[in-house]
Amino acid sequence: MINLLEKVAANQLEKTGQVKKLTVPGQVSNSWEVYKIPLEYLYYNDKNGRINTVYKQYQAENGQLQPEPGNSEYNKIFEKFIYDSNSRALEETLQSIKERTQQEPGVVLPDGRVIDGNRRFTALRMYQTQDNIPKTFEAVILPLDANSGNDEKKIKELELDLQLGREERVNYDPIDRIFDVYNTIKVEKLMTVEEYKKASGAGNTKGINRDIRLAKLILRFVEIVSPGGNSVDKFYLARELKLDGPIEEIEGTINKLKDREKESITDAVLTHLAVVKSTEGNADVTRIMRDVKTHILKNDEVKQYFLDAVDDKVDDIIDAFSEKPIKSSNDLKQVTKSSPELEKTVTDIQSSIKRLVYKGVKDSERKEALMELNDIRDNLQELNASDFKELTKDEFFEAKEVLSEIRDILFKLNQGMSK
């Protein structure tokens, strides 16, 4: 690998005259000179949170890639990852560079690893291929090493600040965001929840803790449909199956279940989710899971019927996945249709759940006011006093007034029910 800082010292890289303001942990300076760096010296960051799950999928099918700069196979594969992740944004960036040149400097490491500016780097690579004229990537060069334990955390903090903590950035794909939070905090243990919050610019830790819970639910789903090996390495299945909506729909309710019933209900609901994904085609799976949550999981009587009705069927379906663990979303249907007996089990479990949802709907209509009251309670329980710390003084007083109004409403309701 080349060393870009050595090239700077030897006056082999041209300065643009720009200076980028950047606070780097452990570095005194917060003003960094921008250089024009030939694309042949650069390579994609294989630890980028935006494409981590896509690369995990590639590794599962093809093995790990060795980072290599220039027009390497490594860069070609990662270029496709970046393009496919948001082709429209990439085309817009390419057109902008053609019309106005590169407007915002990127960030690279001395060995050419691109820490920030993947879309700009990709657009420039595409532009260079189109007109066959060598291009340069305008970027600052930070004296950090991605393979150093001391610098790895600093680089991650910087990535989060640049990609999430600043305005006008394209948000992570929901599954990539969930994986990045879990991988950074629980797997790599690079940061605490509080440190991740600070680096990403999040207002509080509520969303980060929820992403960790969502990740655990996704990992349990992966363990059911693809047992064996490290479930973290198969997180890409959640992206393929578009699990973010359905999982987010049921997480809050499952998280509030009592420990003695939590495991069995979780497995039953996630197995049903796998069945729905394999049989319902283009159905609104998030809505289906919302019906399960609202009309089964939140109704204690129906919830018990649910467990009794699906218990053996869930075991049969989990056993089928144990015999044929899936490797891609296409495998789901093959497993659930692998035998007439299993097809019947799948049909039976869906019929049972549809009947229970219908029963739950009827109960909900009768108990509408009680259900609304339960929802209000659940929403309030999710709030914490620390969630209000980021409010302005006026917003804080407004929050206090709303609490006072809620107390008045509850008092009047209580008085009315006592008559």
BELRABEL-V442542 format. One record per backbone hydrogen bond with DSSP energy under -1.0 kcal/mol. NH is the residue of the N-H (numbers start at 0). CO is the residue of the C=O. Records with the same first field share a line. If there is no record, write none. Layout:
NH = CO / CO
//
This chain:
3 = 109
6 = 2
7 = 3
8 = 4
9 = 5
10 = 7
11 = 6
15 = 33
19 = 31
21 = 29
26 = 23
31 = 19
33 = 17
34 = 138
35 = 13
36 = 136
38 = 134
40 = 37
41 = 38
42 = 111
47 = 44
50 = 47
54 = 50
55 = 51
56 = 52
57 = 53
58 = 54
59 = 55
60 = 56
61 = 57
62 = 58
69 = 41
75 = 71
76 = 72
77 = 73
78 = 74
79 = 75
80 = 76
81 = 77
82 = 78
83 = 79
84 = 80
89 = 85
90 = 86
91 = 87
92 = 88
93 = 89
94 = 90
95 = 91
96 = 92
97 = 93
98 = 94
99 = 95
100 = 96
105 = 137
106 = 115
107 = 139
108 = 112
111 = 108
113 = 42
114 = 106
115 = 106
120 = 116
121 = 117
122 = 118
123 = 119
124 = 120
125 = 121
126 = 122
127 = 123
128 = 124
129 = 125
130 = 126
131 = 127
136 = 36
138 = 34
139 = 105
141 = 107
143 = 141
147 = 144
151 = 147
154 = 150
155 = 151
156 = 152
157 = 153
158 = 154
159 = 155
160 = 156
161 = 157
162 = 158
163 = 159
164 = 159
176 = 172
177 = 173
178 = 174
179 = 175
180 = 176
181 = 177
182 = 178
183 = 179
184 = 180
185 = 181
186 = 181
187 = 182
189 = 183
190 = 183
195 = 191
196 = 192
197 = 193
198 = 194
199 = 195
201 = 196
208 = 204
209 = 205
210 = 206
211 = 207
212 = 208
213 = 209
214 = 210
215 = 211
216 = 212
217 = 213
218 = 214
219 = 215
220 = 216
221 = 217
222 = 218
223 = 219
224 = 220
225 = 221
233 = 230
234 = 231
236 = 233
237 = 234
239 = 235
240 = 236
242 = 237
246 = 242
247 = 243
248 = 244
249 = 245
250 = 246
253 = 249
254 = 250
256 = 253
260 = 257
261 = 257
264 = 260
265 = 261
266 = 262
267 = 263
268 = 264
269 = 265
270 = 266
271 = 267
272 = 268
273 = 269
274 = 270
275 = 271
276 = 272
277 = 273
278 = 274
279 = 275
282 = 279
284 = 282
287 = 283
288 = 284
289 = 285
290 = 286
291 = 287
292 = 288
293 = 289
294 = 290
295 = 291
296 = 291
297 = 292
298 = 295
302 = 298
303 = 299
304 = 300
305 = 301
306 = 302
307 = 303
308 = 304
309 = 305
310 = 306
313 = 309
314 = 310
315 = 311
316 = 312
317 = 313
318 = 314
319 = 315
320 = 316
321 = 317
322 = 318
323 = 319
325 = 224
330 = 327
331 = 328
334 = 330
335 = 331
336 = 332
337 = 334
342 = 338
343 = 339
344 = 340
345 = 341
346 = 342
347 = 343
348 = 344
349 = 345
350 = 346
351 = 347
352 = 348
353 = 349
354 = 350
355 = 351
356 = 352
357 = 353
358 = 354
359 = 355
360 = 356
361 = 357
362 = 358
363 = 359
364 = 360
365 = 361
366 = 362
370 = 366
371 = 367
372 = 368
373 = 369
374 = 370
375 = 371
376 = 372
377 = 373
378 = 374
379 = 375
380 = 376
382 = 379
386 = 383
387 = 384
388 = 385
390 = 387
395 = 391
396 = 392
397 = 393
398 = 394
399 = 395
400 = 396
401 = 397
402 = 398
403 = 399
404 = 400
405 = 401
406 = 402
407 = 403
408 = 404
409 = 405
410 = 406
411 = 407
412 = 408
413 = 409
414 = 410
415 = 411
416 = 412
417 = 413
//
